[in-house]
Amino acid sequence: MSDPGLRVDLLTRTFLAMERGVPDPADVHFGVLLRCAGPAPRLDELRAHVGARLGRLPALTSRLTGEPAWEQDPDFDVARHVHLVPGLPVEPVPVRRLVDAAPGHDRPLWRAWLLPGDGGVWGLAFAAHHALLDGSGVLHVLRVLFGDHEPAPVVPRAPRGLAVLRVLPNVLSTLRRAPDLPVLGALTGKRRLDHASVALADLRAVADATGTTVGQVHLAALAGAVRRWSGAGERGRDVPVCVPVDTRTAEERDSLGVHLGLHRSVLPTGTADPAARLRITARRLSRRRTATARTATRALVDDVPSRWSGIAMRRLGDRRNVALTASVFRPSSLTHVLGGAVQDVFALPWLPPGHGCFTILAVHGARASLSVLTDTGVDATRDLSALWADEVAVLAAATGTGPARKDTTP
């Protein structure tokens, strides 16, 4: 039997436990939508192609037992996992709209859907339970299924227990609760997904002009958007958010499974000047701090008993301590799916129990797209993704890399 390259650890158990706290079991599934050019393949063609590649990805034919542990599904059938969704626009939607039945643990925890489109464009959506894959894992699975990448070997890792001490200041920061944001409203258990795209060159131009990174520019734009969206700017208050970090080492870059940590950072939503927001964001989420968070949270998961590490992880992701989640996917490098050129990649976020907003930035080719999944209790008149796109333009103007304009933030 092939080694699926999966482990059962704190993260596995945490995401499985979340099933009991969400309105719908599909809510712990997330993924991506690939929008492709040309006529769509037939469903049988897609199933045959995926089925032929699954021997390279035993993780996708593995299911969870009750212990929990991973085992090969003796009755695996690709037709149970790859489906057709006719009549749906090739646009990102909540995963819940794609799932026709609550996914059970008796089968591997992933699904794919073919969106036939209109003859000129079609889509492939892929989603997995967060106990099976994280964002980097999802993108690598798609590269193996439809590109020329090979599965990554499992790389042994030496314990680094003392590194966990560096996570303590971040955990202690959760003693300061997140401010109440009226925009979030009362949770309904229903979902809405908004998205917006900007030219990646616009983000890079600001980053190059200011000595920052594309990720820092994105988060500074998100800070400006949250400032307007939540009303935090009117109160002069900063907003803490959860920033997931990929804890893979360079040798593990393409490994499957779930390798992430949670980092609490504070967006400078109380700062009116957009250039100042970027400087503060770059300082609070510097390369050094991000690298420290990566090492420390990896040690927290791998080297600390779960009765202690679980408490820390729950505090870092608790809605009472962070207002929302700001995640960033690794850039997508997949160029074609069954002959169709991949035009766009959109994230399909999920919502942890008790949360009202989860954002993911996806980058593909010349475009960067922000997907925002919210509970429908969030004020529907305020589109955070559209505000983010506008704030990218505000930052470009403020740094001299784009046309001059008025800053519309309060």
Backbone torsions as a table, in degrees:
resi	resn	phi	psi	omega
1	MET	NA	135.8	-179.9
2	SER	-72.0	144.9	175.5
3	ASP	-74.0	120.5	-178.5
4	PRO	-71.1	-9.0	-179.6
5	GLY	70.8	23.0	-178.5
6	LEU	-113.2	153.0	177.4
7	ARG	-130.8	160.8	172.2
8	VAL	-109.5	116.6	-177.5
9	ASP	-143.0	-163.9	-179.2
10	LEU	-56.3	-42.6	-177.4
11	LEU	-66.6	-41.1	177.2
12	THR	-56.9	-50.8	-177.2
13	ARG	-67.0	-34.9	180.0
14	THR	-64.6	-46.8	-178.8
15	PHE	-70.1	-32.2	174.9
16	LEU	-66.5	-40.5	179.7
17	ALA	-64.3	-29.9	-179.0
18	MET	-65.0	-21.1	177.3
19	GLU	-56.6	-31.0	-177.1
20	ARG	-79.3	-11.0	-175.6
21	GLY	-111.9	2.4	-178.3
22	VAL	-106.3	155.4	-178.1
23	PRO	-66.0	-27.8	-176.1
24	ASP	-140.8	134.6	-179.8
25	PRO	-56.1	-26.7	178.8
26	ALA	-68.6	-12.9	-175.7
27	ASP	-69.5	-14.7	176.6
28	VAL	-97.2	11.2	173.1
29	HIS	-100.9	142.2	179.4
30	PHE	-146.0	171.4	178.6
31	GLY	175.1	-143.4	-177.6
32	VAL	-141.8	158.8	169.4
33	LEU	-117.5	124.5	174.7
34	LEU	-99.6	122.3	176.1
35	ARG	-100.4	121.0	-170.7
36	CYS	-118.8	151.8	-179.4
37	ALA	-88.0	152.8	173.9
38	GLY	94.7	-175.8	178.3
39	PRO	-72.3	146.5	-178.4
40	ALA	-74.2	147.9	172.2
41	PRO	-70.1	164.9	173.4
42	ARG	-75.8	155.2	179.5
43	LEU	-60.1	-40.4	-179.0
44	ASP	-66.8	-31.7	176.8
45	GLU	-66.5	-44.2	-180.0
46	LEU	-63.8	-44.8	180.0
47	ARG	-62.9	-41.5	-179.1
48	ALA	-64.6	-41.2	-179.7
49	HIS	-65.4	-48.5	179.8
50	VAL	-61.7	-44.7	-178.9
51	GLY	-60.4	-36.0	-179.4
52	ALA	-70.3	-23.7	-178.3
53	ARG	-93.9	-12.7	-172.5
54	LEU	-67.0	-21.0	176.0
55	GLY	-62.9	-21.3	178.0
56	ARG	-87.3	-8.6	-175.7
57	LEU	-132.0	70.7	-179.0
58	PRO	-60.7	-17.3	176.1
59	ALA	-61.7	-29.9	-177.6
60	LEU	-83.3	-6.9	174.3
61	THR	-113.7	17.3	179.3
62	SER	-105.5	143.3	178.3
63	ARG	-122.8	167.8	180.0
64	LEU	-96.3	133.8	171.6
65	THR	-89.2	176.8	-176.3
66	GLY	-73.2	-10.5	-172.7
67	GLU	-64.0	-45.8	0.7
68	PRO	-90.4	156.5	173.8
69	ALA	-154.6	157.5	179.2
70	TRP	-93.2	134.8	175.8
71	GLU	-142.8	154.5	177.0
72	GLN	-68.2	137.8	177.2
73	ASP	-78.8	112.3	-176.6
74	PRO	-69.3	-17.9	-177.8
75	ASP	-112.9	27.8	-175.9
76	PHE	-59.3	135.5	178.2
77	ASP	-138.2	116.9	-176.4
78	VAL	-60.8	-26.3	-179.5
79	ALA	-66.2	-21.5	177.5
80	ARG	-78.8	-10.8	-173.9
81	HIS	-116.1	-22.6	-178.4
82	VAL	-113.7	117.6	-170.3
83	HIS	-127.2	165.1	176.1
84	LEU	-106.9	133.9	176.8
85	VAL	-123.8	85.2	-178.5
86	PRO	-73.6	151.2	173.0
87	GLY	82.3	-3.3	-179.2
88	LEU	-93.7	130.1	177.7
89	PRO	-58.4	151.4	-179.8
90	VAL	-83.2	69.8	179.6
91	GLU	-137.5	151.5	179.2
92	PRO	-64.7	135.7	177.7
93	VAL	-134.2	160.9	174.2
94	PRO	-56.6	139.7	-179.0
95	VAL	-54.5	-32.2	-179.0
96	ARG	-55.8	-31.7	-179.8
97	ARG	-72.8	-19.9	-178.6
98	LEU	-90.6	-28.8	-174.8
99	VAL	-81.1	122.9	-178.7
100	ASP	-88.2	-16.0	177.9
101	ALA	-151.9	150.2	-179.0
102	ALA	-59.0	120.6	-179.5
103	PRO	-64.3	132.5	178.9
104	GLY	-106.0	166.5	-178.7
105	HIS	-82.0	-1.4	179.2
106	ASP	-75.7	-9.7	178.3
107	ARG	-130.4	161.6	175.0
108	PRO	-56.3	146.0	-166.8
109	LEU	-93.0	58.6	175.6
110	TRP	-150.6	158.6	177.4
111	ARG	-146.4	154.8	172.8
112	ALA	-134.3	147.8	-177.2
113	TRP	-134.0	133.7	174.6
114	LEU	-94.4	121.9	175.4
115	LEU	-104.6	106.2	-170.2
116	PRO	-63.2	-27.4	179.0
117	GLY	71.6	-153.7	-172.2
118	ASP	-115.3	15.1	-178.3
119	GLY	99.1	-26.3	178.8
120	GLY	-104.1	-19.1	179.4
121	VAL	-150.8	143.7	178.1
122	TRP	-143.1	169.7	-175.2
123	GLY	-133.5	153.3	171.1
124	LEU	-127.4	117.0	175.9
125	ALA	-103.3	139.7	178.9
126	PHE	-134.4	131.7	179.1
127	ALA	-140.3	148.3	-179.4
128	ALA	-139.9	153.5	172.5
129	HIS	-64.2	140.3	-177.1
130	HIS	-68.2	-14.8	173.8
131	ALA	-74.7	-17.2	-179.1
132	LEU	-94.2	-47.3	-174.6
133	LEU	-140.4	155.2	167.0
134	ASP	-107.4	-173.7	-175.6
135	GLY	-59.8	-45.0	178.7
136	SER	-63.7	-37.0	178.3
137	GLY	-65.0	-41.1	178.1
138	VAL	-60.1	-47.4	-178.3
139	LEU	-64.7	-36.4	178.9
140	HIS	-70.3	-38.4	175.9
141	VAL	-56.4	-44.3	-179.5
142	LEU	-66.7	-34.3	177.1
143	ARG	-67.2	-36.0	178.6
144	VAL	-73.4	-40.2	-178.4
145	LEU	-68.3	-38.4	-170.4
146	PHE	-123.9	-5.0	179.1
147	GLY	-114.8	-153.9	-177.9
148	ASP	-112.3	17.7	179.4
149	HIS	-79.0	153.9	176.6
150	GLU	-105.9	153.8	175.1
151	PRO	-60.5	145.0	-179.4
152	ALA	-86.7	140.7	176.8
153	PRO	-72.4	157.1	175.3
154	VAL	-76.2	127.0	-176.0
155	VAL	-106.9	119.8	176.7
156	PRO	-61.5	147.0	-178.1
157	ARG	-128.6	132.7	177.6
158	ALA	-78.3	140.2	178.8
159	PRO	-61.0	145.2	176.8
160	ARG	-136.1	60.6	-172.6
161	GLY	-56.6	-39.0	-176.7
162	LEU	-66.9	-22.7	179.9
163	ALA	-61.7	-23.4	-177.4
164	VAL	-65.0	-22.5	-179.6
165	LEU	-59.8	-25.9	-177.9
166	ARG	-73.0	-13.2	179.7
167	VAL	-86.5	-13.6	-174.9
168	LEU	-59.6	-45.1	178.5
169	PRO	-58.7	-37.0	179.7
170	ASN	-68.6	-39.4	177.0
171	VAL	-65.5	-42.2	-179.9
172	LEU	-65.1	-25.8	178.8
173	SER	-65.3	-19.1	179.6
174	THR	-72.8	-7.5	174.6
175	LEU	-66.3	-20.6	173.6
176	ARG	-91.6	112.5	-175.3
177	ARG	-70.1	154.4	175.1
178	ALA	-71.3	145.1	178.9
179	PRO	-67.5	152.6	175.4
180	ASP	-72.3	127.2	-179.5
181	LEU	-112.6	105.8	-177.8
182	PRO	-56.4	-26.4	-178.7
183	VAL	-59.6	-28.0	-176.9
184	LEU	-71.5	-29.3	175.8
185	GLY	64.1	-166.4	177.1
186	ALA	-89.9	131.5	-176.5
187	LEU	-66.9	136.6	-179.7
188	THR	-104.3	-18.6	-174.2
189	GLY	86.4	-3.7	176.8
190	LYS	-98.5	164.1	-170.5
191	ARG	-126.3	146.7	171.5
192	ARG	-136.6	140.5	179.3
193	LEU	-123.2	122.9	174.2
194	ASP	-112.6	154.5	178.2
195	HIS	-151.6	154.5	176.9
196	ALA	-149.4	152.5	-178.6
197	SER	-128.0	149.2	174.2
198	VAL	-134.5	164.4	175.0
199	ALA	-69.9	129.4	177.4
200	LEU	-58.9	-31.2	179.2
201	ALA	-60.9	-30.9	178.8
202	ASP	-67.1	-42.1	177.5
203	LEU	-66.3	-42.3	-178.7
204	ARG	-66.8	-36.4	179.8
205	ALA	-62.5	-42.9	177.3
206	VAL	-65.0	-43.0	179.8
207	ALA	-61.6	-44.5	-179.6
208	ASP	-65.3	-36.9	-177.5
209	ALA	-73.2	-23.2	-173.9
210	THR	-114.9	-0.6	-179.3
211	GLY	70.8	27.8	179.0
212	THR	-111.8	-172.0	178.6
213	THR	-109.4	162.9	177.0
214	VAL	-59.9	-40.2	178.6
215	GLY	-62.3	-39.9	178.4
216	GLN	-67.5	-38.9	177.5
217	VAL	-63.8	-44.2	177.2
218	HIS	-56.4	-47.4	-177.0
219	LEU	-70.1	-31.3	174.7
220	ALA	-66.9	-40.1	175.7
221	ALA	-65.2	-38.5	177.4
222	LEU	-64.4	-37.3	177.0
223	ALA	-60.4	-44.1	177.5
224	GLY	-64.1	-38.7	179.2
225	ALA	-67.0	-44.4	178.6
226	VAL	-64.6	-34.2	177.1
227	ARG	-57.3	-45.4	-179.4
228	ARG	-77.4	-40.5	-175.1
229	TRP	-66.6	-41.3	-171.9
230	SER	-96.1	-14.4	-173.4
231	GLY	81.2	7.5	-179.7
232	ALA	-62.3	-31.0	-180.0
233	GLY	-63.6	-33.3	179.7
234	GLU	-67.6	-26.5	-178.7
235	ARG	-98.6	-6.5	-179.2
236	GLY	65.9	32.7	-174.8
237	ARG	-110.6	139.1	171.8
238	ASP	-81.2	155.7	-175.1
239	VAL	-122.7	120.1	176.9
240	PRO	-77.7	140.3	179.6
241	VAL	-132.7	160.4	175.4
242	CYS	-93.8	125.1	179.5
243	VAL	-115.5	102.6	176.2
244	PRO	-64.6	140.4	178.5
245	VAL	-122.5	137.0	176.5
246	ASP	-76.7	120.4	-175.0
247	THR	-96.8	10.7	178.5
248	ARG	-66.9	143.5	170.6
249	THR	-82.1	173.9	179.2
250	ALA	-59.4	-35.9	-179.5
251	GLU	-72.5	-20.7	-177.4
252	GLU	-102.0	12.4	-168.9
253	ARG	-50.8	-39.8	-176.6
254	ASP	-106.3	21.2	179.6
255	SER	-75.1	150.0	179.0
256	LEU	-87.1	-169.6	-179.0
257	GLY	86.0	-160.9	-177.3
258	VAL	-120.2	112.2	-179.0
259	HIS	-131.2	80.2	-179.2
260	LEU	-144.9	160.9	174.6
261	GLY	-132.2	167.1	179.8
262	LEU	-111.9	132.6	179.7
263	HIS	-125.7	128.1	177.3
264	ARG	-90.6	120.6	176.4
265	SER	-127.0	160.8	-175.9
266	VAL	-114.2	116.7	176.7
267	LEU	-74.9	136.5	-177.5
268	PRO	-79.5	59.1	-178.5
269	THR	-71.1	-16.5	178.7
270	GLY	-83.7	-2.5	-179.4
271	THR	-97.8	126.8	-174.6
272	ALA	-79.4	-34.9	-174.2
273	ASP	-79.2	122.7	-176.7
274	PRO	-63.1	-38.7	178.9
275	ALA	-64.5	-37.8	177.5
276	ALA	-66.9	-37.4	176.9
277	ARG	-60.2	-39.4	179.0
278	LEU	-66.0	-43.2	179.5
279	ARG	-61.5	-42.5	-179.3
280	ILE	-67.2	-43.5	179.0
281	THR	-60.7	-44.4	-179.9
282	ALA	-62.1	-34.2	178.2
283	ARG	-73.3	-44.6	-176.8
284	ARG	-71.1	-28.4	178.8
285	LEU	-122.4	52.6	178.6
286	SER	-70.2	165.3	177.3
287	ARG	-58.9	-40.3	-179.2
288	ARG	-63.7	-46.1	-179.5
289	ARG	-65.9	-37.8	179.1
290	THR	-66.7	-41.2	178.3
291	ALA	-63.7	-40.1	177.6
292	THR	-63.2	-43.5	178.9
293	ALA	-62.2	-38.7	-179.5
294	ARG	-63.3	-48.1	-178.9
295	THR	-67.4	-43.6	-175.9
296	ALA	-68.0	-43.2	-177.9
297	THR	-73.0	-27.8	173.9
298	ARG	-65.0	-43.9	177.9
299	ALA	-64.5	-35.2	178.8
300	LEU	-60.2	-42.3	-178.5
301	VAL	-76.4	-43.2	-171.4
302	ASP	-84.9	-34.3	-164.7
303	ASP	-117.3	1.0	-179.0
304	VAL	-116.5	135.5	178.1
305	PRO	-53.7	140.7	-172.5
306	SER	-63.4	-24.0	179.5
307	ARG	-66.1	-22.9	176.6
308	TRP	-99.7	-44.3	-178.0
309	SER	-66.4	-32.3	178.8
310	GLY	-62.0	-38.6	178.4
311	ILE	-63.0	-44.5	-179.4
312	ALA	-63.8	-45.1	-179.2
313	MET	-63.9	-39.9	179.6
314	ARG	-64.7	-38.4	179.0
315	ARG	-66.2	-39.1	-178.0
316	LEU	-69.7	-23.9	-179.7
317	GLY	-108.2	2.2	-176.4
318	ASP	-70.0	131.9	-179.4
319	ARG	-59.2	-26.6	178.5
320	ARG	-70.4	-17.4	-176.8
321	ASN	-109.9	-18.0	177.0
322	VAL	-135.5	138.9	-175.1
323	ALA	-78.8	-32.4	-178.4
324	LEU	-162.7	177.6	179.2
325	THR	-113.4	137.5	179.3
326	ALA	-123.2	96.2	-176.9
327	SER	-105.7	153.7	178.2
328	VAL	-132.7	122.2	175.6
329	PHE	-80.2	151.7	170.2
330	ARG	-62.6	144.9	179.0
331	PRO	-55.5	139.0	178.9
332	SER	-82.1	136.1	179.8
333	SER	-114.7	3.8	-179.2
334	LEU	-73.0	125.9	-174.7
335	THR	-101.2	-31.8	-176.4
336	HIS	-140.8	148.8	171.9
337	VAL	-129.2	111.5	-179.6
338	LEU	49.5	45.4	176.8
339	GLY	88.3	-13.3	179.4
340	GLY	-91.8	127.0	179.0
341	ALA	-67.9	132.6	178.1
342	VAL	-76.5	114.2	-178.6
343	GLN	-88.4	-41.1	-175.9
344	ASP	-143.3	151.4	172.7
345	VAL	-127.2	123.3	179.0
346	PHE	-118.5	137.9	174.5
347	ALA	-77.5	148.1	173.2
348	LEU	-116.4	92.1	-173.3
349	PRO	-71.1	176.0	175.8
350	TRP	-128.1	172.9	178.1
351	LEU	-127.9	117.2	174.8
352	PRO	-64.9	159.6	179.2
353	PRO	-54.2	133.0	176.4
354	GLY	83.6	-7.7	-177.5
355	HIS	-92.4	152.6	179.8
356	GLY	-115.5	-7.6	-175.9
357	CYS	-155.0	130.7	177.9
358	PHE	-138.0	126.4	-178.5
359	THR	-117.5	144.0	175.1
360	ILE	-137.4	129.7	172.9
361	LEU	-93.9	128.5	175.5
362	ALA	-120.1	138.7	-178.5
363	VAL	-122.2	129.6	176.2
364	HIS	-147.1	126.8	178.9
365	GLY	58.5	-124.9	-176.3
366	ALA	-96.3	8.0	-175.6
367	ARG	-122.4	146.3	171.6
368	ALA	-120.3	128.2	-174.1
369	SER	-124.4	132.8	177.0
370	LEU	-105.8	123.7	173.8
371	SER	-104.7	133.6	-178.1
372	VAL	-125.5	110.8	176.2
373	LEU	-97.9	126.2	179.5
374	THR	-129.7	154.4	166.2
375	ASP	-70.0	146.6	-177.1
376	THR	-71.1	-4.1	171.7
377	GLY	-72.6	-15.8	175.8
378	VAL	-70.3	142.2	-178.5
379	ASP	-52.6	112.7	-175.2
380	ALA	-71.9	-13.5	-179.3
381	THR	-81.6	-6.5	-177.4
382	ARG	-116.6	112.6	-179.3
383	ASP	-99.1	104.3	-176.5
384	LEU	-63.2	-35.3	-178.8
385	SER	-66.3	-40.4	178.3
386	ALA	-66.5	-38.3	177.0
387	LEU	-64.8	-37.9	177.5
388	TRP	-61.5	-46.1	179.0
389	ALA	-60.0	-39.0	178.3
390	ASP	-66.8	-37.4	-179.4
391	GLU	-70.6	-26.3	172.3
392	VAL	-62.1	-42.5	177.2
393	ALA	-66.1	-37.0	177.2
394	VAL	-61.7	-43.8	178.5
395	LEU	-65.2	-39.3	178.7
396	ALA	-61.5	-42.1	178.9
397	ALA	-66.9	-40.5	-177.0
398	ALA	-68.0	-26.2	-178.2
399	THR	-103.3	5.2	176.9
400	GLY	77.2	15.8	179.7
401	THR	-103.7	-0.4	179.1
402	GLY	-143.9	174.4	-179.0
403	PRO	-59.7	145.2	176.9
404	ALA	-65.0	144.6	179.7
405	ARG	-160.0	168.3	179.1
406	LYS	-85.8	141.8	173.6
407	ASP	-80.9	118.5	-175.2
408	THR	-92.5	5.1	-179.7
409	THR	-72.7	149.3	178.9
410	PRO	-62.7	NA	NA
